[in-house]
Amino acid sequence: MIFAQRALSKLLILSVFLLVFLFFVQTAQAAVSAAWALSATLGGGWGAGLTVSPTFASDRTIVGGGTPYKGVWLSKDAGLTWSDISSNLPDLNARAVTFANGKIIKGGDDGIFLYDGTSWTKKGNTFGNPVMTLLSLPSSQIVLAGTRYGGIFISQDAGLTWSQVQDAVLKNLDIQGFAYSPSFNSDHTVFAATALGLYKSLDSGSNWQASGLNDRRMYSIAIAPDGMIFAGMDNGVYTSNDGGTTWVRTGAGLAGGGIPALAVSPNWPNDHLVASAVDSRGVFLTTDSGNNWTAVNDGLSSQDVTKLVFSPVFSADKTIFAGLNGGISRGIIQIVPDVVITPTPTPTPTPTPLPGP
Protein backbone atom coordinates (compact mmCIF):
# COMPACT_ATOMS: atom_id res chain seq x y z
CA MET A 1 0.00 0.00 0.00
CA ILE A 2 2.82 2.41 0.97
CA PHE A 3 4.70 1.54 -2.24
CA ALA A 4 1.63 2.32 -4.38
CA GLN A 5 1.15 5.70 -2.70
CA ARG A 6 4.79 6.68 -3.25
CA ALA A 7 4.66 5.61 -6.90
CA LEU A 8 1.46 7.61 -7.43
CA SER A 9 3.02 10.66 -5.75
CA LYS A 10 6.07 10.50 -8.05
CA LEU A 11 3.81 10.16 -11.09
CA LEU A 12 1.77 13.21 -10.07
CA ILE A 13 4.91 15.33 -9.53
CA LEU A 14 6.30 14.31 -12.93
CA SER A 15 2.98 15.13 -14.63
CA VAL A 16 2.83 18.59 -13.07
CA PHE A 17 6.43 19.29 -14.12
CA LEU A 18 5.68 18.32 -17.72
CA LEU A 19 2.53 20.47 -17.85
CA VAL A 20 4.39 23.52 -16.54
CA PHE A 21 7.24 22.92 -18.99
CA LEU A 22 4.88 22.62 -21.95
CA PHE A 23 3.04 25.77 -20.87
CA PHE A 24 6.19 27.87 -20.91
CA VAL A 25 7.37 26.42 -24.22
CA GLN A 26 4.02 27.11 -25.90
CA THR A 27 3.75 30.67 -24.54
CA ALA A 28 7.36 31.72 -25.16
CA GLN A 29 7.56 34.95 -27.19
CA ALA A 30 10.05 35.98 -29.83
CA ALA A 31 12.75 38.25 -28.40
CA VAL A 32 12.70 41.69 -30.03
CA SER A 33 15.00 44.71 -29.84
CA ALA A 34 15.70 47.94 -31.72
CA ALA A 35 18.86 50.00 -32.23
CA TRP A 36 17.97 53.68 -32.71
CA ALA A 37 19.92 56.62 -34.16
CA LEU A 38 18.77 60.19 -34.72
CA SER A 39 18.04 60.60 -38.43
CA ALA A 40 16.94 64.25 -38.69
CA THR A 41 16.74 67.11 -36.20
CA LEU A 42 14.13 69.05 -38.23
CA GLY A 43 15.69 72.23 -36.96
CA GLY A 44 15.23 71.11 -33.36
CA GLY A 45 11.48 70.62 -33.53
CA TRP A 46 9.01 67.79 -33.08
CA GLY A 47 8.63 65.17 -35.80
CA ALA A 48 4.87 65.73 -36.01
CA GLY A 49 4.36 64.60 -39.60
CA LEU A 50 5.96 61.51 -41.11
CA THR A 51 5.25 59.52 -44.25
CA VAL A 52 7.00 57.33 -46.81
CA SER A 53 6.64 57.47 -50.58
CA PRO A 54 4.23 54.97 -52.18
CA THR A 55 7.18 54.02 -54.40
CA PHE A 56 9.67 53.84 -51.51
CA ALA A 57 11.11 50.53 -52.72
CA SER A 58 12.60 52.33 -55.72
CA ASP A 59 12.93 55.99 -54.68
CA ARG A 60 13.73 55.57 -50.92
CA THR A 61 11.84 58.80 -50.22
CA ILE A 62 10.58 59.93 -46.79
CA VAL A 63 8.95 63.22 -45.79
CA GLY A 64 9.00 64.67 -42.29
CA GLY A 65 6.99 67.58 -40.93
CA GLY A 66 8.29 69.66 -38.03
CA THR A 67 6.59 71.71 -35.33
CA PRO A 68 6.56 74.34 -34.02
CA TYR A 69 7.29 76.17 -37.28
CA LYS A 70 10.01 73.81 -38.50
CA GLY A 71 8.66 73.19 -42.00
CA VAL A 72 8.88 70.14 -44.26
CA TRP A 73 11.98 67.99 -44.75
CA LEU A 74 12.78 65.48 -47.48
CA SER A 75 15.05 62.42 -47.58
CA LYS A 76 15.77 60.46 -50.76
CA ASP A 77 18.02 57.85 -49.17
CA ALA A 78 15.75 56.19 -46.60
CA GLY A 79 16.48 58.71 -43.88
CA LEU A 80 20.28 58.91 -44.05
CA THR A 81 20.34 62.56 -45.17
CA TRP A 82 17.66 65.28 -45.24
CA SER A 83 17.00 68.63 -46.92
CA ASP A 84 14.64 71.45 -45.95
CA ILE A 85 12.07 72.04 -48.73
CA SER A 86 10.16 74.86 -46.99
CA SER A 87 11.68 77.82 -48.84
CA ASN A 88 8.38 79.42 -49.96
CA LEU A 89 6.03 77.72 -47.50
CA PRO A 90 4.13 80.42 -45.53
CA ASP A 91 2.79 78.05 -42.84
CA LEU A 92 5.77 76.26 -41.30
CA ASN A 93 3.74 74.25 -38.79
CA ALA A 94 3.84 70.88 -40.59
CA ARG A 95 1.55 68.71 -38.47
CA ALA A 96 0.75 66.16 -41.18
CA VAL A 97 2.18 65.09 -44.54
CA THR A 98 1.24 62.59 -47.25
CA PHE A 99 1.75 61.85 -50.94
CA ALA A 100 -0.93 62.14 -53.64
CA ASN A 101 -0.65 62.04 -57.42
CA GLY A 102 3.12 62.52 -57.31
CA LYS A 103 2.96 65.57 -55.04
CA ILE A 104 3.55 66.13 -51.33
CA ILE A 105 0.58 67.39 -49.34
CA LYS A 106 1.20 69.23 -46.09
CA GLY A 107 -1.39 70.11 -43.46
CA GLY A 108 -0.94 72.58 -40.64
CA ASP A 109 -2.44 75.64 -39.00
CA ASP A 110 -3.38 77.35 -42.26
CA GLY A 111 -4.99 74.53 -44.23
CA ILE A 112 -3.47 72.51 -47.07
CA PHE A 113 -0.42 73.15 -49.24
CA LEU A 114 0.85 71.09 -52.22
CA TYR A 115 4.49 70.72 -53.23
CA ASP A 116 5.28 69.92 -56.87
CA GLY A 117 9.01 69.41 -56.38
CA THR A 118 9.83 73.10 -56.74
CA SER A 119 7.37 75.25 -54.81
CA TRP A 120 4.33 75.19 -52.52
CA THR A 121 0.79 76.21 -53.44
CA LYS A 122 -2.13 76.65 -51.06
CA LYS A 123 -5.21 74.60 -51.93
CA GLY A 124 -8.74 75.00 -50.64
CA ASN A 125 -10.04 77.53 -48.17
CA THR A 126 -8.57 77.91 -44.71
CA PHE A 127 -10.08 75.05 -42.74
CA GLY A 128 -10.52 77.17 -39.64
CA ASN A 129 -8.87 74.50 -37.49
CA PRO A 130 -5.38 72.96 -37.64
CA VAL A 131 -4.99 69.89 -39.86
CA MET A 132 -3.71 67.09 -37.62
CA THR A 133 -3.66 64.04 -39.88
CA LEU A 134 -3.78 63.17 -43.59
CA LEU A 135 -4.47 59.94 -45.50
CA SER A 136 -4.29 59.22 -49.22
CA LEU A 137 -6.55 56.34 -50.20
CA PRO A 138 -5.12 53.70 -52.56
CA SER A 139 -5.98 53.47 -56.25
CA SER A 140 -7.86 56.77 -56.14
CA GLN A 141 -7.52 60.55 -56.02
CA ILE A 142 -9.18 60.71 -52.59
CA VAL A 143 -7.35 62.35 -49.69
CA LEU A 144 -8.77 62.74 -46.18
CA ALA A 145 -7.79 65.49 -43.73
CA GLY A 146 -8.58 65.27 -40.02
CA THR A 147 -8.68 68.52 -38.07
CA ARG A 148 -8.60 69.60 -34.44
CA TYR A 149 -12.25 70.01 -33.45
CA GLY A 150 -13.27 70.66 -37.04
CA GLY A 151 -14.04 67.13 -38.21
CA ILE A 152 -13.04 65.58 -41.53
CA PHE A 153 -12.40 67.22 -44.90
CA ILE A 154 -12.28 65.24 -48.14
CA SER A 155 -10.64 65.88 -51.50
CA GLN A 156 -11.65 63.90 -54.60
CA ASP A 157 -8.87 65.33 -56.79
CA ALA A 158 -5.61 64.58 -54.96
CA GLY A 159 -5.76 67.65 -52.76
CA LEU A 160 -6.69 70.39 -55.25
CA THR A 161 -10.14 71.10 -53.76
CA TRP A 162 -11.70 70.23 -50.40
CA SER A 163 -15.08 69.99 -48.68
CA GLN A 164 -16.08 69.28 -45.10
CA VAL A 165 -17.93 66.06 -44.30
CA GLN A 166 -21.36 67.22 -43.17
CA ASP A 167 -22.15 65.22 -40.06
CA ALA A 168 -23.71 66.95 -37.06
CA VAL A 169 -21.44 65.19 -34.54
CA LEU A 170 -18.35 64.47 -36.60
CA LYS A 171 -17.83 68.01 -37.89
CA ASN A 172 -17.00 69.23 -34.38
CA LEU A 173 -14.73 66.35 -33.36
CA ASP A 174 -10.97 66.21 -32.90
CA ILE A 175 -9.64 63.75 -35.52
CA GLN A 176 -6.32 62.11 -34.64
CA GLY A 177 -5.74 59.43 -37.25
CA PHE A 178 -7.01 57.39 -40.20
CA ALA A 179 -6.55 53.85 -41.52
CA TYR A 180 -8.10 52.04 -44.46
CA SER A 181 -9.25 48.45 -44.77
CA PRO A 182 -6.77 45.96 -46.29
CA SER A 183 -9.62 45.20 -48.75
CA PHE A 184 -10.26 48.87 -49.48
CA ASN A 185 -10.38 48.43 -53.27
CA SER A 186 -13.45 46.25 -52.85
CA ASP A 187 -15.08 47.34 -49.58
CA HIS A 188 -14.14 51.10 -49.62
CA THR A 189 -13.88 51.08 -45.82
CA VAL A 190 -11.97 53.71 -43.86
CA PHE A 191 -11.62 54.18 -40.10
CA ALA A 192 -11.02 57.38 -38.11
CA ALA A 193 -9.66 57.78 -34.59
CA THR A 194 -11.63 60.58 -32.92
CA ALA A 195 -12.26 62.23 -29.56
CA LEU A 196 -15.33 59.98 -29.35
CA GLY A 197 -13.74 56.67 -30.29
CA LEU A 198 -13.86 54.91 -33.64
CA TYR A 199 -15.79 56.12 -36.68
CA LYS A 200 -16.17 54.09 -39.86
CA SER A 201 -16.95 54.96 -43.47
CA LEU A 202 -18.14 52.42 -46.05
CA ASP A 203 -17.92 54.80 -49.02
CA SER A 204 -14.31 56.03 -49.07
CA GLY A 205 -14.86 58.78 -46.51
CA SER A 206 -18.00 60.54 -47.70
CA ASN A 207 -20.26 59.32 -44.90
CA TRP A 208 -19.37 58.11 -41.40
CA GLN A 209 -20.90 56.30 -38.43
CA ALA A 210 -19.83 55.62 -34.85
CA SER A 211 -18.27 52.16 -34.68
CA GLY A 212 -16.97 51.25 -31.24
CA LEU A 213 -15.16 52.52 -28.13
CA ASN A 214 -17.25 55.67 -28.42
CA ASP A 215 -17.15 56.46 -24.72
CA ARG A 216 -13.51 57.56 -24.72
CA ARG A 217 -10.81 59.33 -26.75
CA MET A 218 -8.91 57.42 -29.43
CA TYR A 219 -5.47 58.78 -30.31
CA SER A 220 -4.27 56.42 -33.04
CA ILE A 221 -5.29 53.50 -35.23
CA ALA A 222 -3.58 50.85 -37.37
CA ILE A 223 -4.92 47.84 -39.28
CA ALA A 224 -3.13 44.58 -40.04
CA PRO A 225 -3.35 42.88 -43.46
CA ASP A 226 -5.73 40.27 -42.01
CA GLY A 227 -8.12 43.01 -40.83
CA MET A 228 -7.17 43.06 -37.14
CA ILE A 229 -7.63 46.62 -35.83
CA PHE A 230 -5.34 48.20 -33.24
CA ALA A 231 -6.68 51.27 -31.44
CA GLY A 232 -4.54 53.56 -29.30
CA MET A 233 -6.62 54.91 -26.43
CA ASP A 234 -5.95 57.08 -23.39
CA ASN A 235 -5.30 53.95 -21.33
CA GLY A 236 -3.56 51.52 -23.66
CA VAL A 237 -4.06 49.51 -26.85
CA TYR A 238 -7.29 47.73 -27.77
CA THR A 239 -7.77 45.18 -30.56
CA SER A 240 -10.75 44.06 -32.63
CA ASN A 241 -11.09 41.12 -35.01
CA ASP A 242 -14.62 41.91 -36.20
CA GLY A 243 -14.33 45.32 -37.83
CA GLY A 244 -14.65 47.27 -34.59
CA THR A 245 -17.76 45.70 -33.10
CA THR A 246 -16.05 44.11 -30.10
CA TRP A 247 -12.76 45.01 -28.45
CA VAL A 248 -10.15 43.51 -26.12
CA ARG A 249 -7.56 45.48 -24.19
CA THR A 250 -4.06 44.16 -24.85
CA GLY A 251 -1.57 42.85 -22.66
CA ALA A 252 1.50 42.46 -20.60
CA GLY A 253 4.51 44.75 -20.66
CA LEU A 254 2.87 47.85 -22.14
CA ALA A 255 3.46 50.90 -19.95
CA GLY A 256 0.41 52.83 -18.84
CA GLY A 257 -0.57 56.02 -20.62
CA GLY A 258 -2.02 57.33 -23.87
CA ILE A 259 -1.02 55.82 -27.23
CA PRO A 260 -0.23 58.61 -29.73
CA ALA A 261 1.06 56.30 -32.47
CA LEU A 262 0.64 52.75 -33.78
CA ALA A 263 2.10 50.97 -36.80
CA VAL A 264 1.79 47.43 -38.20
CA SER A 265 4.68 45.67 -39.90
CA PRO A 266 4.35 45.25 -43.70
CA ASN A 267 5.70 41.74 -43.03
CA TRP A 268 2.77 40.97 -40.71
CA PRO A 269 1.94 37.47 -42.06
CA ASN A 270 5.43 36.37 -40.97
CA ASP A 271 6.21 38.46 -37.87
CA HIS A 272 2.89 39.72 -36.39
CA LEU A 273 4.88 42.79 -35.35
CA VAL A 274 3.19 45.96 -34.09
CA ALA A 275 4.85 49.14 -32.81
CA SER A 276 3.25 51.40 -30.24
CA ALA A 277 4.29 54.75 -28.78
CA VAL A 278 3.33 55.42 -25.17
CA ASP A 279 3.16 58.96 -23.80
CA SER A 280 6.65 59.94 -22.58
CA ARG A 281 7.68 56.27 -22.37
CA GLY A 282 9.01 55.63 -25.85
CA VAL A 283 8.39 52.73 -28.21
CA PHE A 284 7.08 49.25 -27.46
CA LEU A 285 6.92 46.24 -29.81
CA THR A 286 4.82 43.10 -29.85
CA THR A 287 5.36 39.98 -31.95
CA ASP A 288 2.17 38.19 -30.90
CA SER A 289 -0.58 40.57 -32.06
CA GLY A 290 -0.53 42.60 -28.85
CA ASN A 291 -0.62 40.00 -26.09
CA ASN A 292 2.87 40.89 -24.84
CA TRP A 293 4.92 44.07 -25.33
CA THR A 294 8.62 44.93 -24.97
CA ALA A 295 10.13 48.41 -24.53
CA VAL A 296 12.76 49.13 -27.22
CA ASN A 297 14.23 52.52 -26.34
CA ASP A 298 17.99 51.92 -26.48
CA GLY A 299 19.54 54.82 -28.38
CA LEU A 300 16.24 56.70 -28.75
CA SER A 301 17.03 60.41 -28.40
CA SER A 302 13.65 61.15 -26.78
CA GLN A 303 10.86 58.99 -25.40
CA ASP A 304 8.28 61.61 -26.44
CA VAL A 305 7.24 59.82 -29.64
CA THR A 306 4.31 61.01 -31.75
CA LYS A 307 4.60 59.11 -35.07
CA LEU A 308 5.68 55.61 -36.12
CA VAL A 309 6.13 54.38 -39.69
CA PHE A 310 7.57 51.06 -40.88
CA SER A 311 9.71 50.93 -43.99
CA PRO A 312 7.58 49.46 -46.80
CA VAL A 313 10.46 47.03 -47.42
CA PHE A 314 10.73 46.09 -43.75
CA SER A 315 11.22 42.40 -44.54
CA ALA A 316 14.56 43.36 -46.12
CA ASP A 317 15.80 46.44 -44.21
CA LYS A 318 14.16 45.89 -40.75
CA THR A 319 13.74 49.66 -40.44
CA ILE A 320 11.20 51.73 -38.52
CA PHE A 321 11.00 55.53 -38.31
CA ALA A 322 9.83 57.51 -35.27
CA GLY A 323 8.77 61.14 -35.15
CA LEU A 324 9.65 62.55 -31.74
CA ASN A 325 10.69 65.54 -29.68
CA GLY A 326 13.91 66.53 -31.42
CA GLY A 327 13.25 65.27 -34.93
CA ILE A 328 13.08 61.82 -36.53
CA SER A 329 14.87 58.66 -35.39
CA ARG A 330 15.64 55.60 -37.47
CA GLY A 331 15.53 52.19 -35.80
CA ILE A 332 16.76 48.79 -36.92
CA ILE A 333 14.68 46.00 -35.42
CA GLN A 334 15.99 42.55 -34.60
CA ILE A 335 13.64 39.66 -33.94
CA VAL A 336 14.93 36.40 -32.51
CA PRO A 337 12.38 33.69 -33.30
CA ASP A 338 10.87 31.55 -30.58
CA VAL A 339 13.17 28.71 -29.54
CA VAL A 340 11.17 25.55 -29.10
CA ILE A 341 13.05 23.13 -26.88
CA THR A 342 12.33 19.46 -27.31
CA PRO A 343 12.88 17.83 -23.93
CA THR A 344 14.88 14.63 -23.71
CA PRO A 345 12.58 11.89 -22.47
CA THR A 346 13.22 11.12 -18.84
CA PRO A 347 13.48 7.39 -18.12
CA THR A 348 10.79 6.10 -15.82
CA PRO A 349 12.42 5.40 -12.48
CA THR A 350 12.39 1.78 -11.36
CA PRO A 351 10.43 1.50 -8.12
CA THR A 352 12.54 0.46 -5.15
CA PRO A 353 10.75 -2.11 -2.99
CA LEU A 354 10.16 -1.06 0.56
CA PRO A 355 12.29 -2.87 3.13
CA GLY A 356 10.54 -5.70 4.89
CA PRO A 357 9.51 -5.61 8.47
C-alpha positions in Angstrom: 0.0 0.0 0.0 2.8 2.4 1.0 4.7 1.5 -2.2 1.6 2.3 -4.4 1.1 5.7 -2.7 4.8 6.7 -3.3 4.7 5.6 -6.9 1.5 7.6 -7.4 3.0 10.7 -5.7 6.1 10.5 -8.1 3.8 10.2 -11.1 1.8 13.2 -10.1 4.9 15.3 -9.5 6.3 14.3 -12.9 3.0 15.1 -14.6 2.8 18.6 -13.1 6.4 19.3 -14.1 5.7 18.3 -17.7 2.5 20.5 -17.8 4.4 23.5 -16.5 7.2 22.9 -19.0 4.9 22.6 -21.9 3.0 25.8 -20.9 6.2 27.9 -20.9 7.4 26.4 -24.2 4.0 27.1 -25.9 3.7 30.7 -24.5 7.4 31.7 -25.2 7.6 35.0 -27.2 10.1 36.0 -29.8 12.7 38.2 -28.4 12.7 41.7 -30.0 15.0 44.7 -29.8 15.7 47.9 -31.7 18.9 50.0 -32.2 18.0 53.7 -32.7 19.9 56.6 -34.2 18.8 60.2 -34.7 18.0 60.6 -38.4 16.9 64.3 -38.7 16.7 67.1 -36.2 14.1 69.0 -38.2 15.7 72.2 -37.0 15.2 71.1 -33.4 11.5 70.6 -33.5 9.0 67.8 -33.1 8.6 65.2 -35.8 4.9 65.7 -36.0 4.4 64.6 -39.6 6.0 61.5 -41.1 5.2 59.5 -44.3 7.0 57.3 -46.8 6.6 57.5 -50.6 4.2 55.0 -52.2 7.2 54.0 -54.4 9.7 53.8 -51.5 11.1 50.5 -52.7 12.6 52.3 -55.7 12.9 56.0 -54.7 13.7 55.6 -50.9 11.8 58.8 -50.2 10.6 59.9 -46.8 9.0 63.2 -45.8 9.0 64.7 -42.3 7.0 67.6 -40.9 8.3 69.7 -38.0 6.6 71.7 -35.3 6.6 74.3 -34.0 7.3 76.2 -37.3 10.0 73.8 -38.5 8.7 73.2 -42.0 8.9 70.1 -44.3 12.0 68.0 -44.7 12.8 65.5 -47.5 15.0 62.4 -47.6 15.8 60.5 -50.8 18.0 57.9 -49.2 15.7 56.2 -46.6 16.5 58.7 -43.9 20.3 58.9 -44.1 20.3 62.6 -45.2 17.7 65.3 -45.2 17.0 68.6 -46.9 14.6 71.5 -45.9 12.1 72.0 -48.7 10.2 74.9 -47.0 11.7 77.8 -48.8 8.4 79.4 -50.0 6.0 77.7 -47.5 4.1 80.4 -45.5 2.8 78.1 -42.8 5.8 76.3 -41.3 3.7 74.2 -38.8 3.8 70.9 -40.6 1.5 68.7 -38.5 0.7 66.2 -41.2 2.2 65.1 -44.5 1.2 62.6 -47.3 1.7 61.8 -50.9 -0.9 62.1 -53.6 -0.7 62.0 -57.4 3.1 62.5 -57.3 3.0 65.6 -55.0 3.6 66.1 -51.3 0.6 67.4 -49.3 1.2 69.2 -46.1 -1.4 70.1 -43.5 -0.9 72.6 -40.6 -2.4 75.6 -39.0 -3.4 77.3 -42.3 -5.0 74.5 -44.2 -3.5 72.5 -47.1 -0.4 73.1 -49.2 0.8 71.1 -52.2 4.5 70.7 -53.2 5.3 69.9 -56.9 9.0 69.4 -56.4 9.8 73.1 -56.7 7.4 75.3 -54.8 4.3 75.2 -52.5 0.8 76.2 -53.4 -2.1 76.6 -51.1 -5.2 74.6 -51.9 -8.7 75.0 -50.6 -10.0 77.5 -48.2 -8.6 77.9 -44.7 -10.1 75.0 -42.7 -10.5 77.2 -39.6 -8.9 74.5 -37.5 -5.4 73.0 -37.6 -5.0 69.9 -39.9 -3.7 67.1 -37.6 -3.7 64.0 -39.9 -3.8 63.2 -43.6 -4.5 59.9 -45.5 -4.3 59.2 -49.2 -6.5 56.3 -50.2 -5.1 53.7 -52.6 -6.0 53.5 -56.3 -7.9 56.8 -56.1 -7.5 60.5 -56.0 -9.2 60.7 -52.6 -7.4 62.4 -49.7 -8.8 62.7 -46.2 -7.8 65.5 -43.7 -8.6 65.3 -40.0 -8.7 68.5 -38.1 -8.6 69.6 -34.4 -12.3 70.0 -33.5 -13.3 70.7 -37.0 -14.0 67.1 -38.2 -13.0 65.6 -41.5 -12.4 67.2 -44.9 -12.3 65.2 -48.1 -10.6 65.9 -51.5 -11.6 63.9 -54.6 -8.9 65.3 -56.8 -5.6 64.6 -55.0 -5.8 67.7 -52.8 -6.7 70.4 -55.2 -10.1 71.1 -53.8 -11.7 70.2 -50.4 -15.1 70.0 -48.7 -16.1 69.3 -45.1 -17.9 66.1 -44.3 -21.4 67.2 -43.2 -22.1 65.2 -40.1 -23.7 67.0 -37.1 -21.4 65.2 -34.5 -18.4 64.5 -36.6 -17.8 68.0 -37.9 -17.0 69.2 -34.4 -14.7 66.4 -33.4 -11.0 66.2 -32.9 -9.6 63.7 -35.5 -6.3 62.1 -34.6 -5.7 59.4 -37.3 -7.0 57.4 -40.2 -6.6 53.8 -41.5 -8.1 52.0 -44.5 -9.3 48.4 -44.8 -6.8 46.0 -46.3 -9.6 45.2 -48.7 -10.3 48.9 -49.5 -10.4 48.4 -53.3 -13.5 46.2 -52.9 -15.1 47.3 -49.6 -14.1 51.1 -49.6 -13.9 51.1 -45.8 -12.0 53.7 -43.9 -11.6 54.2 -40.1 -11.0 57.4 -38.1 -9.7 57.8 -34.6 -11.6 60.6 -32.9 -12.3 62.2 -29.6 -15.3 60.0 -29.4 -13.7 56.7 -30.3 -13.9 54.9 -33.6 -15.8 56.1 -36.7 -16.2 54.1 -39.9 -17.0 55.0 -43.5 -18.1 52.4 -46.0 -17.9 54.8 -49.0 -14.3 56.0 -49.1 -14.9 58.8 -46.5 -18.0 60.5 -47.7 -20.3 59.3 -44.9 -19.4 58.1 -41.4 -20.9 56.3 -38.4 -19.8 55.6 -34.9 -18.3 52.2 -34.7 -17.0 51.2 -31.2 -15.2 52.5 -28.1 -17.3 55.7 -28.4 -17.1 56.5 -24.7 -13.5 57.6 -24.7 -10.8 59.3 -26.7 -8.9 57.4 -29.4 -5.5 58.8 -30.3 -4.3 56.4 -33.0 -5.3 53.5 -35.2 -3.6 50.8 -37.4 -4.9 47.8 -39.3 -3.1 44.6 -40.0 -3.4 42.9 -43.5 -5.7 40.3 -42.0 -8.1 43.0 -40.8 -7.2 43.1 -37.1 -7.6 46.6 -35.8 -5.3 48.2 -33.2 -6.7 51.3 -31.4 -4.5 53.6 -29.3 -6.6 54.9 -26.4 -6.0 57.1 -23.4 -5.3 54.0 -21.3 -3.6 51.5 -23.7 -4.1 49.5 -26.9 -7.3 47.7 -27.8 -7.8 45.2 -30.6 -10.7 44.1 -32.6 -11.1 41.1 -35.0 -14.6 41.9 -36.2 -14.3 45.3 -37.8 -14.6 47.3 -34.6 -17.8 45.7 -33.1 -16.1 44.1 -30.1 -12.8 45.0 -28.4 -10.2 43.5 -26.1 -7.6 45.5 -24.2 -4.1 44.2 -24.9 -1.6 42.9 -22.7 1.5 42.5 -20.6 4.5 44.7 -20.7 2.9 47.8 -22.1 3.5 50.9 -20.0 0.4 52.8 -18.8 -0.6 56.0 -20.6 -2.0 57.3 -23.9 -1.0 55.8 -27.2 -0.2 58.6 -29.7 1.1 56.3 -32.5 0.6 52.7 -33.8 2.1 51.0 -36.8 1.8 47.4 -38.2 4.7 45.7 -39.9 4.4 45.2 -43.7 5.7 41.7 -43.0 2.8 41.0 -40.7 1.9 37.5 -42.1 5.4 36.4 -41.0 6.2 38.5 -37.9 2.9 39.7 -36.4 4.9 42.8 -35.3 3.2 46.0 -34.1 4.9 49.1 -32.8 3.3 51.4 -30.2 4.3 54.7 -28.8 3.3 55.4 -25.2 3.2 59.0 -23.8 6.7 59.9 -22.6 7.7 56.3 -22.4 9.0 55.6 -25.8 8.4 52.7 -28.2 7.1 49.2 -27.5 6.9 46.2 -29.8 4.8 43.1 -29.8 5.4 40.0 -31.9 2.2 38.2 -30.9 -0.6 40.6 -32.1 -0.5 42.6 -28.9 -0.6 40.0 -26.1 2.9 40.9 -24.8 4.9 44.1 -25.3 8.6 44.9 -25.0 10.1 48.4 -24.5 12.8 49.1 -27.2 14.2 52.5 -26.3 18.0 51.9 -26.5 19.5 54.8 -28.4 16.2 56.7 -28.8 17.0 60.4 -28.4 13.7 61.1 -26.8 10.9 59.0 -25.4 8.3 61.6 -26.4 7.2 59.8 -29.6 4.3 61.0 -31.8 4.6 59.1 -35.1 5.7 55.6 -36.1 6.1 54.4 -39.7 7.6 51.1 -40.9 9.7 50.9 -44.0 7.6 49.5 -46.8 10.5 47.0 -47.4 10.7 46.1 -43.8 11.2 42.4 -44.5 14.6 43.4 -46.1 15.8 46.4 -44.2 14.2 45.9 -40.8 13.7 49.7 -40.4 11.2 51.7 -38.5 11.0 55.5 -38.3 9.8 57.5 -35.3 8.8 61.1 -35.2 9.7 62.6 -31.7 10.7 65.5 -29.7 13.9 66.5 -31.4 13.2 65.3 -34.9 13.1 61.8 -36.5 14.9 58.7 -35.4 15.6 55.6 -37.5 15.5 52.2 -35.8 16.8 48.8 -36.9 14.7 46.0 -35.4 16.0 42.6 -34.6 13.6 39.7 -33.9 14.9 36.4 -32.5 12.4 33.7 -33.3 10.9 31.5 -30.6 13.2 28.7 -29.5 11.2 25.6 -29.1 13.0 23.1 -26.9 12.3 19.5 -27.3 12.9 17.8 -23.9 14.9 14.6 -23.7 12.6 11.9 -22.5 13.2 11.1 -18.8 13.5 7.4 -18.1 10.8 6.1 -15.8 12.4 5.4 -12.5 12.4 1.8 -11.4 10.4 1.5 -8.1 12.5 0.5 -5.1 10.8 -2.1 -3.0 10.2 -1.1 0.6 12.3 -2.9 3.1 10.5 -5.7 4.9 9.5 -5.6 8.5 
